[in-house]
Each structure stands twice: as C-alpha cells, then as structure tokens.
Amino acid sequence: MVAFDPWDPAFVADPYPAYAELRAQGRVRYFEATDQWLVPHHADVSALLRDRRLGRTYLHRYAHEEFGRTAPPPEHEPFHTLNDHGMLDLEPPDHTRIRRLVSKAFTPRTVERLRPYVERLAGELVEGLRERGGGDLLTDVAEPLPVAVIAEMLGVPEGDRHLLRPWSAAICGMYELNPSEETAERAVRASVEFSDYLRGLIAARRAEPGEDLISGLIAAHDEDDRLTEQEMISTAVLLLNAGHEATVNATVNGWYALFRHPGQLAALRADHALVPSAVEELMRYDTPLQLFERWVLEDIEIDGTTVPKGAEVALLFGSANHDPAVFTDPERLDLTRADNPHISFSAGIHYCIGAPLARIELAASMTALLTKTPTLTLAANPARKPNFVIRGLEGLPVELR
C-alpha cells in the first residue's frame, strides 16, 4: 500500500502505476488514512455503482449515531445543507423525484438543440486563441465554454458568470480526501454566497419567468410542490459545478495527453472523424474524476472480505479505466479504441445526467482546435493541481507554430 498516497505530488502526477499495484494486491483493500475500502477493479466498481446496498447518503435510512458516524461540525452546516439536497447526494425517493424533473432539460432532443450554440461558442473562443497566437487553453477555451453553456441553460446572466467558477472550486475542495479546516471554511463561505445569489435569481425568475431551467424548476415547484426552494438551489449548484468541472478537466487532461503522444495527435489532425472515439479514449486515459465514494448500508462481501455496514468504499474510477481485464493494453493511448466501456460518467442511478452535453462540448472544442489551430503545440510543461479526486491542471500554456 506504500504506492497509494493521494497526498504525494508524485502519485498525483501519475497515479496509474500505483493503481496497477493495487489491482495486483486484490479486489478490495482497507486504507487507514481515509478510513475507506479501496476498490480498484473495473468489474467491482461497475457493479457497486449499481448495488442498492450502497448509497451516496445513509440519512434516508439511519441517523448518524445509528450508522456509527459523527454528525458534521455545526459550523460546516451551510455546505452540508447545500450539498445534501442535491440529487447527487440523495437516494430514492427524493433522488428519483428531482432527477425526473431535471431530466426534462437533458433529453436528447433538448441537448441536441444546444449543439449549434456550443459549436459557435467553441469556434469563437478558439478563434480568439488563434488571433493571439496562443495562450492558456484552460482559461481561454476549456473553462469559458462549459461555464457559458450551463449558465445559459440555467438562466444565469452573462455579467454574473465570472462568479461561478470560484464558488465551484471552493465547494469542490470538500470532495477531496480528508479536506482541511481551511478548505471547509472556503467551502462554507462559497456555499452561503452561491445560495444567496441563487435565492435572488429564483425570486427574479418567479416574478418574471423565462425559458431557462430555473424557471422550469420554479414552475414544477409552484404547480405541485415537488421541489423545495433548497432543492432548487442545490440542484442549480450541482448542475453548475458538475456541468463544467469535469468538462474543463477532461479538456486540459486530454490535450496534455495528446501533446505527449504526437503520433496520436497527428492521426487525429489527419482524420477529424476520430473525434468521437478520441473524446471517449481521452476520458478513459486520464480520468477527470478519479474516485467516487459510497456508504455501505448493509454488509457486503468482495472476494471473501466482508465490508461492514457503516463503512465507506472508495471506487477508483481511474484504476477501473486502466484495468487490463477490460481494456487491451490500457496504458496505451489509442484514439481508435472501439471497445471502450469507461466509467468516467459513473453508472447506475447516479450516472451523469449531463453526459450527452459534455460529449458535445468536448467534441466541439476539439474540432474547433483541430480546424482553426492545426499547429497548436505545448508552450511549457503545465503544473498539475495538487488535488487527487478531481484531476486537473493549473493551466495549459499553448502556442501556434
């Protein structure tokens, strides 16, 4: 277990060799540092994501004391109120009710209608990068595209969108392993500010409804009382956070991988028809969300080991996506990989509701970059963010040659 160290910069830089060691050691291992059971194999991760004996929360069945857990500190309450009322951290029936309402905004037809807007915006952002002769792919293209798209869907005014990423980054810090008190303080502050902002936006949309998703959620709430105001706020925050964090990181992780594999990049530049399979392979090769947690609601057994009720399992998406039992030569980047059942969008009832939109965004930015900046190259080696769970870069400096 020495190799698995999510606080070691060397591990964070490249966790995949450690995952190979972890898979070789067995199907489940207890990790004392985080009091979690690590699950590294694709088959187990996939099965447990669908297993109803596990849950994103336990509070629909047990009190903290009954489950052998301690309630969060009172000073963290704003973060937990915000987080615990979003569908990602709920179980049925509340999860089912909220997801059914939100799903109306993510039907294939609705998402497909966004494609021209996404492609136009991606083209404009890349054109700006081209005119400047390069820049930071993170801040110039990867961030503004998904932020603008999800904000447009929700009805966040353009002048307010600069507020979203800092709030999101502060809140998402709590999803790392053993977050510090300083991280918690930032998340609490962002939760209060984000909630207050959305409360005001909901009031404005209630007075003057539009065609946006927040107006739709208000209508559902007011018509048959299926959403509380807190659920609306938490849902909007979840969509804004999840709607861009993964896409931003998938974009920069993916392009950094392409720059380090010039043969694959050359093949992609020669044949843009590879874009769809390239998007899937890049999400597998360097997974933007490395770990997803579940609470064990009833005793489960994995390969003869009992993982008891009250425990927490850490499902290692990054490891599962490199499992040689599923992926031929998994350490090789292969943009033509046809059989690619990666689990970067999760599985089961918590499968990413925005996955079709994320795929459109990733394909749009990739196509625009291939078309408009065919000589794009890495200008300097990027710094990797110190986070383990949400895997990304501090920036990705690029230039045109």
HELIX and SHEET records of a PDB file:
HELIX    1   1 PRO A    9  ALA A   13  1                                   5    
HELIX    2   2 TYR A   16  GLN A   25  1                                  10    
HELIX    3   3 HIS A   42  ARG A   50  1                                   9    
HELIX    4   4 PRO A   74  HIS A   76  5                                   3    
HELIX    5   5 GLU A   77  ASP A   84  1                                   8    
HELIX    6   6 MET A   87  ASP A   89  5                                   3    
HELIX    7   7 ASP A   94  SER A  103  1                                  10    
HELIX    8   8 LYS A  104  PHE A  106  5                                   3    
HELIX    9   9 PRO A  108  GLU A  131  1                                  24    
HELIX   10  10 LEU A  137  LEU A  137  1                                   1    
HELIX   11  11 LEU A  138  ALA A  142  3                                   5    
HELIX   12  12 PRO A  144  LEU A  154  1                                  11    
HELIX   13  13 GLU A  158  LEU A  163  5                                   6    
HELIX   14  14 LEU A  164  CYS A  172  1                                   9    
HELIX   15  15 GLY A  173  TYR A  175  5                                   3    
HELIX   16  16 GLU A  181  ALA A  207  1                                  27    
HELIX   17  17 LEU A  213  ASP A  224  1                                  12    
HELIX   18  18 GLU A  229  PHE A  259  1                                  31    
HELIX   19  19 PRO A  262  ALA A  270  1                                   9    
HELIX   20  20 HIS A  272  LEU A  274  5                                   3    
HELIX   21  21 VAL A  275  TYR A  285  1                                  11    
HELIX   22  22 PHE A  317  ALA A  320  1                                   4    
HELIX   23  23 GLY A  348  HIS A  350  5                                   3    
HELIX   24  24 ALA A  355  LYS A  372  1                                  18    
SHEET    1   A 5 ARG A  29  PHE A  31  0                                        
SHEET    2   A 5 GLN A  36  VAL A  39 -1                                        
SHEET    3   A 5 GLU A 312  LEU A 316  1                                        
SHEET    4   A 5 LEU A 291  VAL A 296 -1                                        
SHEET    5   A 5 LEU A  54  GLY A  55 -1                                        
SHEET    1   B 3 GLY A 134  ASP A 136  0                                        
SHEET    2   B 3 PRO A 397  LEU A 400 -1                                        
SHEET    3   B 3 LEU A 376  LEU A 378 -1                                        
SHEET    1   C 2 ILE A 300  ILE A 302  0                                        
SHEET    2   C 2 THR A 305  VAL A 307 -1                                        
END                                                                             
